[in-house]
Amino acid sequence: MKLPLEGLKILDLSHALAGPFCSTMLADYGAQVIKIEPPGKGDIARAWGTKLPGGETDYFVGLHRNKQGIVLDLKNAEGKETFLRMVERCDVVLENFRPGTLVKLGIDYEVAHKRNPGIIYCSISGFGQDGPYRDRPALDLIVQAESGMISATGDEGGHGARAGVSIADLTAGMNAALGIMMALRAKDATGVGQSIDISMLEGQLSLLSTMIGDYFSTGTIAGPMGTAYKALLPYQTFRTKTQDLALAVGSDKLWLEFCPLIGCSDMTHDPRFATNSARMQNRKALIDRLQEVFLTRSFEEWETILVGAGIPMGSINNVKQVVEHPQVVARGAIVDMVHPRAGNVRVVGVPIRMSATPGSVRTPSPSLGEHTEAVLGDVLGMTMHEIETLRTAGGLG
């Protein structure tokens, strides 16, 4: 069967992480993603990460599979006109420039919409397309800080910490992919496209919604709690004789089953611990007691006891352990990709499993401008002579 997004044509002007993460998700499921890069060094992310054989970086190679890459100079009149001609024949434009940049270039949504009323124009930015912070430069770290994410992450009593991955970028990328699919659904009904405004800041607010809700209801300002979770106990990591374990007792019913397993039947009816609400009020006494108990056995012993009884628990794996994890291996979640310059590269596979139209990693990331001639011929029907004329005019840099 065809992939679910086959026939969808996306002009991808995005760079760095948020936009490319979005377009990779769509490309994995069959969308034709045409990655447009400026002449010279291309996407700034080509310089990020560790260099692989042949000069490519692991960061870029892992992020841009299943895409076609072309070079186009959007500051050049001929290059700009070529882009707008492509807009007429494509479904989606994706960009994550600072707001106002593409207006200055004359290729913003209003211009694109006139050329193609059905175009869906998705813009990702740090703070959104309006408001007092609109023009501020914003990489992931800045948005994590401004959004409150850093203030709620890290060890209890500490100064907060950046999330281990670029969560503001990645959330924005996922929201953009969802927004594009919803806009396509609306276009099916109306025949008309629309602009999409994705703010990294608001993506983080959505992740912090329970903490924000707690502030509105209690006035409490959330702070870092390490591995713990304010609304549910016990829900954190504990030390054992051999290594730490993660424990998540998700309901009062599970609590009643959990206590006898660890030799603490008395805690089931102790009014300090009998309900989740009570456990929240007596957090320190609860955690101190449980920590003492968990130190009496090894991780392996606790794993046998708890997993066998259906209590959610797990080990704290590093990246090496994760890629070798038996569940990851059994599911084929890491896949091999052959890159023409870097050779065999291992990357994370597609995360959404569809029974009839599964996505896949099919082609490696493009070298700078690798598909320029092929794409211009395919999308615009340009001949090699016309392409060379465009190159001479500076449209390809």
C-alpha positions as CSV (number, residue, x, y, z in Angstrom):
1,M,0.0,0.0,0.0
2,K,1.0,3.6,-0.4
3,L,2.4,5.5,2.5
4,P,-0.3,7.7,4.1
5,L,1.3,11.0,3.1
6,E,2.3,10.1,-0.5
7,G,1.5,12.9,-2.9
8,L,1.9,15.6,-0.3
9,K,4.5,18.1,-1.3
10,I,6.3,20.2,1.3
11,L,8.7,23.1,0.8
12,D,10.9,23.0,3.9
13,L,12.7,26.3,4.5
14,S,13.3,25.4,8.1
15,H,16.7,24.9,9.8
16,A,18.3,23.9,13.1
17,L,15.9,21.5,14.9
18,A,12.2,22.4,15.5
19,G,11.2,22.7,11.8
20,P,13.4,19.8,10.5
21,F,12.0,17.5,13.3
22,C,8.5,18.3,12.0
23,S,9.4,17.7,8.3
24,T,11.2,14.4,9.2
25,M,8.0,13.1,10.9
26,L,6.0,13.9,7.7
27,A,8.7,12.5,5.4
28,D,8.9,9.2,7.2
29,Y,5.3,8.6,6.2
30,G,5.6,9.5,2.6
31,A,5.5,13.2,2.2
32,Q,7.8,14.6,-0.5
33,V,9.9,17.0,1.6
34,I,12.0,19.4,-0.4
35,K,14.6,20.9,1.9
36,I,15.6,24.3,0.6
37,E,19.0,25.5,1.8
38,P,20.9,28.7,1.1
39,P,24.0,28.5,-1.0
40,G,27.3,28.2,0.8
41,K,27.1,26.3,4.0
42,G,23.4,25.5,4.0
43,D,21.5,24.7,7.1
44,I,23.4,25.8,10.2
45,A,22.9,22.4,11.7
46,R,25.2,20.9,9.1
47,A,28.0,22.1,11.5
48,W,26.4,20.7,14.7
49,G,27.5,17.4,16.3
50,T,30.3,15.0,15.6
51,K,31.7,14.7,12.1
52,L,31.3,11.3,10.4
53,P,33.4,9.9,7.6
54,G,33.0,12.1,4.5
55,G,32.5,15.3,6.5
56,E,28.8,15.0,7.4
57,T,27.7,15.4,11.0
58,D,25.8,12.8,13.0
59,Y,23.3,15.5,14.1
60,F,22.4,16.5,10.5
61,V,22.4,12.9,9.1
62,G,20.2,11.6,11.8
63,L,17.6,14.4,11.4
64,H,17.2,14.7,7.6
65,R,16.4,11.2,6.2
66,N,13.8,10.8,3.5
67,K,14.2,14.3,2.2
68,Q,15.3,15.9,-1.1
69,G,17.8,18.7,-0.8
70,I,18.0,21.7,-3.1
71,V,19.9,25.0,-3.0
72,L,18.0,28.2,-3.8
73,D,19.1,31.8,-3.1
74,L,15.9,33.5,-1.8
75,K,17.6,36.9,-1.8
76,N,18.0,36.7,-5.5
77,A,15.0,37.7,-7.7
78,E,15.2,34.7,-9.9
79,G,15.6,32.4,-6.9
80,K,12.7,34.0,-5.2
81,E,10.5,33.6,-8.3
82,T,11.5,30.0,-8.6
83,F,10.4,29.4,-5.0
84,L,7.0,31.1,-5.6
85,R,6.5,29.0,-8.7
86,M,7.1,25.9,-6.6
87,V,4.6,27.2,-4.0
88,E,1.9,27.1,-6.8
89,R,2.6,23.4,-7.2
90,C,3.0,22.3,-3.5
91,D,0.8,21.9,-0.5
92,V,2.8,23.1,2.5
93,V,5.5,25.6,3.3
94,L,7.4,25.1,6.6
95,E,9.7,27.7,8.0
96,N,11.2,28.7,11.4
97,F,12.9,32.1,10.6
98,R,12.6,34.9,13.0
99,P,9.1,36.6,12.5
100,G,9.2,39.2,9.8
101,T,12.2,37.7,7.9
102,L,10.2,36.2,5.1
103,V,8.0,39.4,4.8
104,K,11.2,41.3,4.1
105,L,12.2,38.7,1.5
106,G,8.7,38.9,-0.1
107,I,7.8,35.2,0.3
108,D,5.6,35.3,3.4
109,Y,2.2,33.7,3.8
110,E,0.3,36.6,2.2
111,V,2.4,36.5,-1.0
112,A,2.3,32.7,-1.1
113,H,-1.5,32.6,-0.6
114,K,-2.0,34.9,-3.6
115,R,0.0,32.5,-5.7
116,N,-1.7,29.4,-4.3
117,P,-4.9,29.9,-2.1
118,G,-4.6,26.3,-1.0
119,I,-1.2,26.6,0.5
120,I,-0.7,25.7,4.1
121,Y,2.1,28.0,5.6
122,C,3.4,26.8,8.9
123,S,5.7,29.1,10.8
124,I,7.6,28.1,14.0
125,S,9.2,30.7,16.2
126,G,10.3,31.1,19.8
127,F,7.5,33.4,21.0
128,G,5.0,33.5,18.2
129,Q,4.2,35.9,15.3
130,D,3.0,38.7,17.5
131,G,3.4,40.1,21.1
132,P,6.2,42.0,22.8
133,Y,8.7,39.1,22.6
134,R,8.0,38.4,18.9
135,D,11.3,39.7,17.6
136,R,13.6,38.2,20.3
137,P,16.0,35.5,19.1
138,A,15.1,32.2,20.8
139,L,16.9,28.9,20.8
140,D,15.7,26.0,22.8
141,L,17.6,27.0,26.0
142,I,16.1,30.5,26.0
143,V,12.5,29.2,25.7
144,Q,13.1,26.5,28.3
145,A,14.1,29.4,30.6
146,E,11.4,31.9,29.7
147,S,8.6,29.3,29.8
148,G,9.3,28.1,33.4
149,M,10.5,24.6,32.3
150,I,13.9,25.1,33.8
151,S,12.5,26.3,37.1
152,A,10.6,23.1,37.4
153,T,13.4,20.7,36.4
154,G,16.4,19.5,38.3
155,D,17.2,18.4,41.9
156,E,15.0,19.5,44.8
157,G,16.5,22.6,46.3
158,G,18.6,23.3,43.3
159,H,18.6,26.2,40.8
160,G,16.7,24.3,38.1
161,A,18.2,22.6,35.0
162,R,17.7,22.4,31.3
163,A,15.8,19.3,30.2
164,G,18.3,16.7,28.8
165,V,17.0,17.1,25.3
166,S,15.9,20.2,23.3
167,I,12.3,19.8,24.5
168,A,11.1,23.2,23.4
169,D,12.3,22.6,19.8
170,L,10.9,19.0,19.7
171,T,7.5,19.9,21.2
172,A,7.2,22.7,18.6
173,G,8.1,20.3,15.8
174,M,5.4,17.8,16.9
175,N,2.9,20.6,17.3
176,A,3.7,21.8,13.8
177,A,3.3,18.4,12.3
178,L,-0.1,18.1,14.1
179,G,-1.1,21.6,12.9
180,I,-0.2,20.8,9.3
181,M,-2.3,17.6,9.4
182,M,-5.3,19.5,10.9
183,A,-5.0,22.2,8.3
184,L,-4.9,19.6,5.5
185,R,-8.0,18.1,6.9
186,A,-9.7,21.5,6.9
187,K,-8.5,22.0,3.3
188,D,-10.2,18.8,2.3
189,A,-13.5,20.4,3.3
190,T,-13.0,23.9,2.1
191,G,-10.3,23.8,-0.6
192,V,-8.5,26.7,1.1
193,G,-5.2,26.7,3.0
194,Q,-4.2,28.8,6.0
195,S,-1.3,30.0,8.0
196,I,-0.2,28.2,11.2
197,D,1.6,30.0,14.0
198,I,3.6,27.6,16.3
199,S,5.2,29.2,19.3
200,M,7.9,27.2,21.2
201,L,6.8,29.1,24.3
202,E,3.2,27.9,24.2
203,G,4.3,24.4,23.5
204,Q,6.1,24.4,26.8
205,L,3.1,26.0,28.6
206,S,1.1,23.0,27.3
207,L,3.6,20.6,28.9
208,L,3.5,22.6,32.2
209,S,-0.3,22.8,32.2
210,T,-0.8,20.7,35.4
211,M,1.8,22.8,37.3
212,I,0.1,26.0,36.0
213,G,-3.3,24.6,37.1
214,D,-1.9,23.9,40.5
215,Y,-0.6,27.4,40.8
216,F,-4.1,28.8,39.9
217,S,-5.8,26.6,42.4
218,T,-3.3,26.8,45.3
219,G,-1.0,29.7,44.6
220,T,2.0,27.3,44.9
221,I,4.9,28.0,42.5
222,A,6.3,24.7,41.3
223,G,10.0,24.1,41.8
224,P,12.4,21.3,40.9
225,M,11.6,18.0,42.6
226,G,14.3,15.7,41.1
227,T,12.6,12.5,39.9
228,A,9.5,13.0,42.0
229,Y,6.1,14.2,41.0
230,K,3.9,16.4,43.2
231,A,0.5,15.0,42.3
232,L,1.2,11.3,42.8
233,L,3.1,9.3,45.4
234,P,5.2,7.2,45.5
235,Y,6.4,8.3,42.0
236,Q,10.2,8.7,41.8
237,T,13.5,6.9,42.0
238,F,15.0,5.1,45.0
239,R,18.4,3.7,45.8
240,T,18.8,-0.1,46.2
241,K,21.8,-2.1,47.2
242,T,23.0,-2.2,43.6
243,Q,21.5,0.5,41.5
244,D,18.6,3.0,41.5
245,L,15.1,2.0,40.4
246,A,12.2,4.0,39.2
247,L,8.9,3.4,40.9
248,A,5.4,4.6,39.9
249,V,2.5,3.5,42.2
250,G,-0.3,5.1,40.2
251,S,-3.4,4.6,42.3
252,D,-4.6,3.9,45.8
253,K,-5.7,0.4,44.6
254,L,-2.1,-0.3,43.5
255,W,-0.8,1.1,46.8
256,L,-2.8,-1.5,48.7
257,E,-1.1,-4.2,46.6
258,F,2.3,-2.7,46.8
259,C,2.7,-2.3,50.6
260,P,2.6,-6.1,51.5
261,L,5.0,-6.9,48.7
262,I,7.8,-4.7,50.2
263,G,7.0,-5.9,53.8
264,C,5.1,-2.8,54.9
265,S,1.5,-4.0,55.3
266,D,1.1,-1.6,58.2
267,M,1.3,1.4,55.8
268,T,-1.9,0.4,53.9
269,H,-4.1,1.6,56.7
270,D,-1.9,4.2,58.3
271,P,-3.9,7.4,58.0
272,R,-0.8,9.3,56.9
273,F,-0.4,7.1,53.8
274,A,-3.7,5.4,53.1
275,T,-4.7,7.8,50.3
276,N,-2.7,9.7,47.7
277,S,-3.9,13.0,49.2
278,A,-2.6,11.9,52.6
279,R,0.7,10.7,51.1
280,M,1.1,14.2,49.5
281,Q,0.7,15.8,52.9
282,N,3.3,13.4,54.5
283,R,5.8,13.1,51.6
284,K,9.0,13.2,53.7
285,A,7.9,10.5,56.2
286,L,6.7,8.3,53.3
287,I,9.9,8.7,51.2
288,D,12.2,8.2,54.1
289,R,10.5,4.9,55.1
290,L,10.4,3.6,51.5
291,Q,14.1,4.5,51.0
292,E,15.1,2.5,54.0
293,V,13.1,-0.5,52.7
294,F,14.6,-0.4,49.2
295,L,18.1,-0.3,50.5
296,T,17.6,-3.8,52.0
297,R,17.6,-5.6,48.6
298,S,19.3,-5.4,45.3
299,F,17.7,-4.0,42.2
300,E,17.4,-7.4,40.7
301,E,15.5,-8.7,43.7
302,W,13.1,-5.8,43.7
303,E,12.6,-6.2,40.0
304,T,11.5,-9.8,40.5
305,I,9.1,-8.9,43.3
306,L,7.5,-5.8,41.8
307,V,7.4,-6.6,38.1
308,G,6.0,-10.1,38.9
309,A,3.2,-8.5,40.8
310,G,2.4,-5.8,38.1
311,I,3.9,-2.8,40.0
312,P,5.4,-0.3,37.5
313,M,9.1,-0.1,38.0
314,G,12.2,0.2,35.9
315,S,15.9,0.8,35.7
316,I,17.6,4.1,34.9
317,N,19.3,3.4,31.6
318,N,21.9,5.4,29.9
319,V,21.9,5.8,26.1
320,K,24.1,2.8,25.5
321,Q,21.8,0.6,27.6
322,V,18.8,2.0,25.8
323,V,19.9,1.2,22.3
324,E,20.8,-2.4,23.5
325,H,17.6,-2.7,25.5
326,P,15.8,-6.0,24.7
327,Q,12.5,-4.2,24.0
328,V,14.2,-1.7,21.7
329,V,15.9,-4.5,19.9
330,A,12.8,-6.7,19.6
331,R,10.8,-3.8,18.1
332,G,13.5,-2.8,15.6
333,A,13.4,0.7,17.0
334,I,17.0,1.4,15.9
335,V,17.5,1.1,12.1
336,D,20.5,1.0,9.8
337,M,20.8,3.6,7.1
338,V,23.5,3.7,4.4
339,H,24.7,7.2,3.6
340,P,26.8,7.7,0.4
341,R,29.5,9.7,2.3
342,A,29.2,8.6,5.9
343,G,28.7,4.9,5.2
344,N,26.5,2.8,7.5
345,V,24.7,5.0,10.1
346,R,22.4,3.8,12.9
347,V,19.4,6.1,13.6
348,V,16.2,6.0,15.6
349,G,13.3,4.6,13.5
350,V,9.8,5.9,13.1
351,P,7.9,6.1,16.4
352,I,4.3,5.7,15.2
353,R,3.4,2.1,14.2
354,M,0.6,1.9,11.6
355,S,-0.6,-1.6,10.6
356,A,-1.6,-0.9,7.0
357,T,0.6,2.1,6.0
358,P,3.7,2.0,8.2
359,G,6.3,4.8,7.9
360,S,10.0,3.9,7.3
361,V,13.5,5.2,6.9
362,R,14.0,5.0,3.1
363,T,16.7,7.4,2.0
364,P,19.6,9.1,3.7
365,S,20.0,12.8,4.4
366,P,20.8,14.8,1.3
367,S,24.1,16.5,0.7
368,L,23.9,20.2,0.1
369,G,22.0,20.8,-3.1
370,E,22.0,17.1,-4.0
371,H,18.6,17.0,-5.7
372,T,18.4,20.6,-7.1
373,E,18.2,19.6,-10.7
374,A,15.9,16.6,-10.1
375,V,13.4,18.6,-8.0
376,L,13.3,21.6,-10.3
377,G,12.7,19.2,-13.2
378,D,10.0,17.2,-11.3
379,V,8.1,20.0,-9.7
380,L,8.5,22.8,-12.3
381,G,9.3,20.8,-15.4
382,M,12.5,22.8,-15.9
383,T,14.9,21.6,-18.5
384,M,18.7,21.5,-17.8
385,H,19.1,24.6,-20.0
386,E,16.6,26.5,-17.9
387,I,18.3,25.3,-14.7
388,E,21.6,26.5,-16.0
389,T,20.1,29.8,-16.9
390,L,18.8,30.1,-13.3
391,R,22.2,29.2,-12.0
392,T,23.8,31.9,-14.2
393,A,21.3,34.5,-12.9
394,G,22.4,33.7,-9.3
395,G,19.1,32.0,-8.3
396,L,21.0,28.9,-7.1
397,G,23.8,30.8,-5.5
